[in-house]
Amino acid sequence: MCTQNQDSSEHGRLWGNLRLLALLIFLVGLVRTAWVAEDAFITFRSIENLFAGHGLRWNVAERVQTYSHPLWMLLLCLGRLVTGDLYFTALGLGAICTVVTLYCIGFRLGLGKTGAACGLFVLALSPSFVDYSTSGLEAPMTHLLLTLFAGLYFSDRPWEKRVLPLALLASLAALNRPDTLLFFLPALMGAVYRVGLIRCIRPMLLGFLPLLAWTAFATLYYGTPVPITAHAKAMTGISQSELIAQGGRFYADALRRDPLLLPVIALGVGSAFVSRKTGGIALAFGTILYGLYLAKIGGGYMGGRFLTPPLLMATILMGKWIAQVDRSWVAGIHLAGAVALGLMAPTLSVLSPSTFSAREAVEEGHDIVDERGMWYPRTGLLSDKRDIPVFGAGEAMLGLTLDPSNPLIFLDGKVGLDGILVGPGMHLVDPILCDPLMMRLPVASLSEWRIGHFARHVPAGYLESLAFGENRLSDPSLARGYDDIRLVTRGDIWSLRRLRAIWSLAFGKGRRGIQEYVETCYRSPKGTTIQAGELPESAAEGASIWNEAFRLVGAGGLLISLPRVSHAASLSMGLGGLAEYRLEFLRNGVPVGSLSTYAGEGMSLFPGIAPVDISVPEQGRETGWDALRIWPLGYRRSGIHCVAFIQSF
C-alpha cells in the first residue's frame, strides 16, 4: 500500500514519473494532431468582417450571430488584434488552454501523483480529447473552465466565499458554450443550499453578469439572444424519438472511435456515488444531465466532439477517488485498463502522421464522421498539403471585383472555408446553419436528414429579395415574417420599429406568419409554370443571373411549356452556373425521360449564366415532349438555380 506521506518513496517517484510521461505523450499528440475545423472558419468570417470595418456579422448586409461561443470568439478577436492572423491564433489559444488544464489536473487539483497520472493517461490516450484540444473550436476553453470550476468546488474555502467565483466560472462557461451550464447547475444548487438563498442572490447575480451582459448585447444587436445556429439545430421539426435514436448511434459510434470515452465517463460518474467522501456527487449529476441532453438532441456529426467535457469531468472525479482510496493496486488497474482501451482506438494521437486523413463515406443513417480526418489534410498544422484561405482571396481567383455594399448572392451550404475565401463582397445564403430566415424553418425532408446538417428549402422569392433589396417572397404569411427579419437584421439598431419587430418575430405576428407558412405550404412548395416564349432567345455566357427576364428554379421546380410537341434530339439551355439540375421531359403531363446535368464546370465568371448542351433521352425523342420540368439539386455549393433561355425545340 502506498500512503500520502510516501510521495518521496519509490512508489511516489514511480507515479510522479508516470505523470510526467503521460504529460509528454499528450503534448506530442497535441502537436501532431493540431488542426482547425471547417466550422471554426464560420466564426473567423465574422471576426474578419469586424476587422474590415463591417461589424461583427457573417454577411455584411445582416446582423446575424452565426457562432455559439461568444467568449471564445472574443478571445480570438483579441488574438487577431495582436497577431493579425486567426489560424495560428486559434491553435495557440487552444494549446494554452489545454496546457493550463493539464497542469491543473496534474499538479493543482489534489489528485495526488496516482490520480493525476491515471487522469493524464486517460486524456492523452483519448483521440477525441486530443483532437478537440485544438480544432479552432471552443472546446479547449470549455475544458479549462470545467477544470477551474472543479478545483474551486473541491477546495477548502468557506462556501460563502465560493459562491461568487463558482457563479462567475459557470457564467463564463455558458458564455463559451451555453449547453455546458448543465454541468454546473447541480453544484450551484448545492452551494445555494449550503449558504442560503438570500445570501446567494447578490454573488450569483454578480457572477452571472458576463452572461447577462452578452445576452443583452445580442438581443439588441442581433435581435435575439440565441444564435441563429441554435435555431438551426433546435427548430428542425424532427420527432424527439428519431433524435434520441440518433443520439444512441452517436454514443455507439464513440465506442468504436474512442473506446476510452464511455467506460471512463461511466466509472468516473459512478466513483462519485460509490465514495461520497470525495464530495463530487453534484458534479456527477451535472455530467449525467449533460449526457442525457446529448442523447435528446441526437449528439452531433463530429465523432466524439461533445463527449470531451464529460470525459474531463469524469477523469477528475475518478482521480479524486483514486487519491482518496490511496491504494497503488487500484491505480495500477485503472492505468492498465486505460492503456488497454486507449490502444484499441483506430488512431493513436501520439503516432498520428502528417498525412493523416479519414475522408470515409458517411454511413447511411449514421452520419457521424472523423472530422479531423476530414479536414486535417487541408488545415492540419503539420500537413504537407496545408491550404488555409486568405480572407477575400477568392475575388482574384474567380476573376471578380466584389463590392461589400452590393454583394454577390450565392447559395452555399459549406460555408466555413468558402466564407473566408470569398470575403465580404459575397453574400452567402446558407440553407443549413447561417441564414436568418431559413433557420427559422424546419428541415426540408423529414425522411432524409443528416445530424448537424439540417438543410432547408429556399422559399420562393427569397433569393430575389436578397438580390433586389425588397421583399419578393410569394407567400404572404412568410413575407410578413420576413419583413420583421429585414428590420431586425438590417434596420437602425435604435429604431422603435425595429424593437417592435424583435418582439413580433419572437412572440407576435412575425412568428405566427412563419408558422402559418410552415403549416400550409412549406412541405409541398409550389412550382412555377411559364411558356417557353417568355424566356429570352439567348444570353451571353457569364451574364448575371439577376435579370428580370430570367427565371430562378425554386424548390417546387420550374415547368416550361412548349408551343408544340418537340422530337428534338438535343437542345441548348442557359443555366445558372455552378449548380446541378434535374431535367424531366413530359408529354401531356406524363414523364418520357429524365437526366441530371451540372452547369458551369470551369467557368471563368462566377456564378453567371452557362450554356449547357442537353441530349434528349431516347424515349423523349421518339414519343415527343411538350414540356420540360426543371428541379434544383444539391445544396453544398449549389450556386443559384436559374434558367435564362432554351433553344432547339
N, C-alpha and C positions, 0 to 999 in steps of 0.2 A: 504494500500500500504506500502511496505517495501522499504526504500531507503538505499543507500550505507552507510550513516553515522549512520544507526541504527543497525549495526552489533552487538553491545553490548546490544541491546534491546531483548525483549522476542523472536521476530521473528529471530533475529540473533542467539540467543542461540539455538533455536529450530533447525534451519538449520545446525548450527555447530554440534549439537549432531547427527542429521541425517547423516551428512557427516562421522562422526566417526563410526556410526552404519554400514553404507554401507562398510566402510573400513574393519571393523571387520568381516562382513559377507563374504566379498571377501577373506580375509586371511584364514578364517576357511575353506571355499570351496577350496581354493588353496591347503591346506594341505590334505584335504580329497580326492581330485582328483589327486594328484601328481602321475605322471606316465611317462614312456618313450615309445615312439612309436617304432614300429618294424623298420621303415625306418631309425631312428636315429642310429641304430646299423650298418648300412652301412657305415656311417661316422666313427663310433667307430672303425671299422675294419681297415680303412686307418690309423687312428691315432695309433692304437696298432702296426701296421706294422712299422710305423715310429719309435716308441719307441723300437721296436725289432731290429732296425738297417736295415730294408729292404727298407726304403724310404717311402714317402707319397704316397702310392699306394694301390690299393684294392687287387689285386693279385700280389704276389711278382715278378712274371716274367714280368709284364707290367706296364708302367707308364700310368695310366688311372685315370682321375678325375671323381669320382662317387658321388660327393657332389656338390650341387649348392649354398652352403652358406660358402664361404671361411672365412669370418670374424668370423662366429660362430665356424667354425672348428678350427681356430687359438686360439680362446678363450678356447675351450675345450682342446686344446694341452697345453696351459698354466696351466689350472686346473689340467690336468693329470700329469703334471710335479710336481705340488705341492702335490697333494693328492695320486697319484698312482692309482686312480680309475676314471672311466668315468661315471658310472651310477649316483653316488651321486654328482659328479661334474656337470653333466648336470642338475640335479634337482636344485642344489644350484645356478648355474648361472641363470637358468630360474627364480627362486624365487627372486634373487637380482634384475634382470632387471625389473621384474614385480613390486616389491615394489617401486623402484625408479620411475617407470611410474605412479603408483598410487599416490605417493607423489606429483609428478609434477602436475597431474590433480587436486588433492585435494587442493593443497596449493600454487602452483607456477605459474599457467597459467593465473591468473587473471579471473577466472570463478566466483569469489565470492562464498559465502557459499551455495547459492541456486544452481547455475550452477554446482559446484563441487559435491554437494550431489546428484543431479539428475544424473550426469555423472557416479559417482561411483556406484550408484544403478544399472544403466544400465549394467555396466561391471560385477558387482557381480552377477546379475541375468541371464546373458547370459552364458549358458552351454558351448558354443563354445569358448568364450573368456577365460573362466576359464580353460577349458580343455587344450587349447594351450598356456596357460601361463606357463606350464611346458612342457611335451611331449618330451624333448630332442632335439626338432627341433628348428629352428631359430626364431620362432615367437616372443618370449619374447624380443629379441634384436631388431627385426623389430618394435615392439610396442614402445620400448624406443626411438629409433631413430626418429620415426614419431612424438612422443610427444616432443622431444627436438627441432625438426625442426619447429613444430607448435609454440612452445614457443618463439623461436627466431624470427619467421616470424611475430608474433603479438607484438613483443617488441617495445620499443620506440627508439631503437638505430637508428642512421642515416643509410640509405640504403647503403651508401658507405662502412660502417663497417659491414653490414650484409652479403654481397655477399660471402666473403671467408668462414665464418662458415656455411652458408647455403649450399654452394657447398660441403664443407667437409662432412656435415651430409648426404647430398644426395649421395655422393660418398660412404660413409661407408654403407649406407642402401642398395645401389646397390651391394656392395661387400658382404653384408649379404644375399641378395636375389635380383638378377638382375631385375626382373619384377617390383619391388617396385619403380623403377626410374620413372614410370608413375605418381606416386603421386606428384613428385617434379617438373616435367618439367614445368607446367604452372606457378608455383611460381617462379622458376628460370628465366623463360622468362620475368615475370613481374619485377623481380629485374633488369634484363638487360635493360628493357625499361626505368625504373626509373633512373638508374645510367648512362646508355650509353654503347654501345657495346665495344668501345675501352677501356674504363676504367674497364670493367669487364673481359677482356681476361686474364690478369695476375692472379687475385684472383680466377677465375674459374679454370684455369689450376692448380694452387696450391691446390685448394680444391679437385680436382679430381685426384690428384697424387696417393692416395692409390689404387683407382680402376685401373688407368693406370698401376701402378707398378705390380699389381696382373695379369692383362691381359698380360703383357709382360712375366712375370714368367710362367704363364700357357701355353702360346704359345710356349715358349722354352722348358719347362719341359715335358708337356703333349702333345705338338704338335698341340694344338688347344686352343683358348681362351674360348671355350664353353665346359662345362662339358658334358660327354657322356650321362648323364641322360637327358640333354636338347635335344640332338639328338634323344633320345628315344621317347620323347614326341612331338617333332616337325616334325620328318620325318616318319610319320605314313602312309601316303597315303590315309587317311580317308578324305572324302569330307568335305568342310567347312560347308555345310548345316547340315550334321549329327553332327558335333561338336557343332554347335550353338544349335541344338535341345537338345543335351546332356547338354549344359550349362543351358538351360531352366529348365531341370529336376534337375540340381544342385541347382538352385535358389528355385524351388518348394520344394525340399527336405529340404532346410534351413527353410522354413516357418513351416514345420512340426516339425523339431527337435528343433528349436530355434526361437520361434515366435517373439522375440525381434529384431533379426538381421535386416531384411529388412525394417520394419517400421522405426526403428531408423536411418538407413542409409538414407532412403528417406527424413525423416524430417530434419536430420542434414544437408544434402546437400541443401535441399530446404530453410532452415533458412538462409543460407549464401546469397541466392539470394533475399529473402524477405527483409532482413535487411542488406543493403550494408555497414552500418556503422561498422559492425564487421570486415570488410576487409578480409573475408575468401573466396571470390569467386574463387581465384586461387586454393586454397586447395580443394574447392568443385569440380572444374573442374578436378583436379587430381584424385579425388575419382571416378568421373564418368568415366574417361579414364580407370582406373584400373578395374572398374566393367564391362565395355564393353570388355576389354581384357579377363576377366574371362569367359564371355559368348562365346567369339571367340574360346578359347582353350578347351571348354567343361567343365569348372570348374575343379573338382577333385573328387577322390573317397572317400576322408575323409570328411564326412559331416561337413560343416561349417568352415573348416580349413582356406581357403583362404579369407574368409569374415571377419576375425577378424581385419585386418588392416583397411579396410574401416569403420567397426563399430567404431573403436577407433577414427578415424579422424572425423566421423560424430558426435560422442559423444562430442568431443572438440568443434566443430562448434555449436552444439546445446547448450552446456554450455555457450559459448560466447554470443549467442543470448539471453538466459535466463538472464544472468547477465546484458546484455545491456537494455532489456525491463524493468528489475527491478520491476517486479510485482509478489508478492508471489502467487497469484492465478494461474498465468501461470506456475510457477514452480510446484505448487501443482498438477495441471492437468497432467503435464509431469511425475511427480513422480508416481502418481496414475496409469497412463497408463503403465509406465514401470513395476511397480509391478504386475499389472494385466496380462500383456503379459508374464512376467517372470514366473509367477505361472502356466502358461499354458504349459510350457515346460515339456516333458515326464520325465525329471530328473532334480532335483534341486541340484546344485553342493554342497551347504552347507549341504545337507542331504544325499549325496552320501555315501553308506555303503562300508565297506571294502570288501564285497562280490560282489561288482558291476560287472556286466557282461552283454554284449549285443551282443552275438555271433549269431545274427539273420542271416537268409538266405538272400543273396543279391537278391533283386528283379530283375526279368528278364527285361532287357532293361534299368535298372535304375543304378545299380552298385555302389551305394553310401552307405557307412556303418558308423556306430558309431565306429570310430577307437579306441577311448579309451575303449569302451565297449568290443572291440575285444581283446585288449591286457592287460587291467588292471589286470585281474586275475594273469597274469604272471609277469608284470612289474610295477604294482602299488606299491607305497611306503608303503601303509598300508595294502596291500593284504596279507591274510593269506597264499596264495599259491605262493607268490613271488619266482621267479626262474630265476635269472639273470645269464646267462652263463659266465664262465671264459674263457678268450681268450686261445684257443688251448686245452681246457679240453676234447674236443671230441676225441682227439687222443687216450687217455687211454680208454675212454668209448667204442670206436669202435675196440679196440684191434689192433691199428695201430702204426707203427713207421714211422712218416712222415718226409720228408726232404724238406725244403723250396727250396733248389737248384734243386730238382727234384720232384715237387709237383704232387700229385694225381689229375687227372682230374675228375670232377664231374659236371653233368648238374643239376642246381638247380635254380628255379625261385622264391624262397622265401629266400632271401639271407641275411636278416638283422641279426637275432639271429643265424641262421645257420653259417653265415660268422664269427661271433665271436667264436662260439663253435668249429669249425674245425681248426681255426688258420691259420698260414701262410703256412702250409705244404699241403694245398689242394687248387687247382686252380678251383674256382667256375665259371662255364660257365653259365651266367645268360641270358636267352633269352628275358628278359623283360626290364631291366634297365642298366646293368653294362658292357656289353660286347662291346669291341671297334669295332668289325666287324658287329655283328648283329644289333646294334643300328643305323647303317647307312643303314639298310634295312627297308622297310615298314612293317606294321603289316601283320601277316601271313594270316589272314582271314578278309576280308572287311565286312563280314556279322556277324561274331562272335568276338567281342572285348569288352574289359572292360576298361573304362576310367582309365587312370593312370597305366594300366597293359596291354600294347600292346605287346603280345607275337609274336616273330619272328620264322620263320623256321630256323633250323640249316642247313646251306649249306653242301652239300655232300663233305666229305673230311675235314671239318673244325676241328672236334674233333681229327681226326688222325693227323692233322697239329700241334695241340697243344701238343698232346701226344708224337710225334716223333720229334718235333723241326724242321720241314721243311714244306714247302708249298705243301700240298697234295690236295688242292681244285680241284675238277674235272672240273669246268667251267673256261676256260682260261681268260675271262674278269674279273671275280671276283678274280681270282688268281693274276691278275695284280694289282688290288686294294689292296689285302691283302699283297702283297709284300711291298707296301708303309706303310700299317698299322704296319707290323712287324718292319720295320725300325724306324718308328716314336715312337712306344711304347717300343721297345727293343734295338734299336741301340744306339751307342755312342752319347750322347747329342750334342756334338760339331762337329760331323761329317758333312762334306759338303753334303754327300749323304743323310743324314737324313734331312737336311734343304731342299734339293730338294724334298724329299719325302713329307714333310709337305706341300709344295706348290702344288705338284702333287695331294695329297689327297684332298686339298681344292679347287683347280681350274683346275687341269690338267688331265693327263692320268689315275691316280688312281681313281679320282672321276668319270670320264667317264666310266671306267671299271665296277665299281659298278653299275652305272646307266644302262649300257648295260645288265648286268646280271638281274637286276630287270625287265627290259622291255621285256626280252626274255623268261626266264625260271623260275624265282623265284616263280611266282604264280602257276606254274604247275611243281613242282620238279619231275625229272625223277627218277624212281625206278631202282633197281638193280636186275638182274636175274642171278642166279647161279644154278649149278647142285648139287643135294644133296651130290654127291660123292666128291665135292670139300671141304666139311666140314670134320673135324676130326671125328673119330668114337666116341670119348668120351673126356671129360675134367674133371679134378679134381674140386670138389666143392671149391669155393673160388679162383680159378685160375684167374689171371689177365686177364681182357678183352683185354688188349693191346698185342694181339698175331696176327701175320700176317695171320695165318690160320683162325681166326675167322672173322665174318662179322658184321659190325655195321649196324643198321637199321636206314636209313635216313628218311626224311620227305616224300619221294616218295615211301617208303616201300621196302621190300625185297621179291622177288619171288624165291622160292626154287622149282625147278622141280625134280620130282621123276623119277627113271629109269623105273618104271612100275606103273600101276594103283594099288592102295592100298585100301583094305577093312578093314584095321586095326581099332580096336575099341579104341585103345589108343596108345599113343606114349610118349616118353621121350625126353625132349629138355634141352639143356643147354643155359640159357638166362642170360644176364647181370642183376645183382641183383638190387633191389630197383627201379624197373621200371615196368610200366604197358604196356601190349601189346594187340593188337587185331589180332587174327588169322582168316584167311579166307581160307577155303578148296575149291579147284577148280577141275572141271573135264572138260577138253577141253576148259579151259578159263571161264567156267560158274560156279559161286559160288554154292556150295552144302552144305553150313553150315558155321557158324562163331561163335566165342566166344572171350571173353576177359579174360586175366589172369595177375596175378601180380607175379613177380619173386623175390625171396629172402626175404620173410617175416621172420623176426627174424634171419637174417644172422649174424654170428659172424665175418665174414670177409667182408670188405666193399670196394668197391662195386663189388666184383668179380663175377664169374660165379655161377649161382644157378641152380640145377637140378629141372625141373618142369614136373610133370606128367599131360598129357592132355588127356581128354576123347573126342574122336571124335564125333561130332554131329551125330545123328541117320541117317539123310539123307546122310551124307558123308559116313557112314559105308555101307549103302545099295547101293548107287549109285557108290561108289568108287571115289577116288580122286587121281589126278596125279600131283598136285602142291599145295603148301602152300604159301600164301602171308601173310607177317607179317608187321603190321603197328605199329609205336610208338604211345603211348597215354600219355597224361599228360605232364606237364612242371613244376609243383610245386617243387617236389623233385623227379625227374624222373630218377636219375642215368644215366647210359649210355645204350641205347638200343643196344643189341648185341646178335648174335646167335653163339654159339660155336659148337653145334652138334645137330643132330636129329636122333632118333633111333626108331625101331619097325614100319617100314612102309613096 
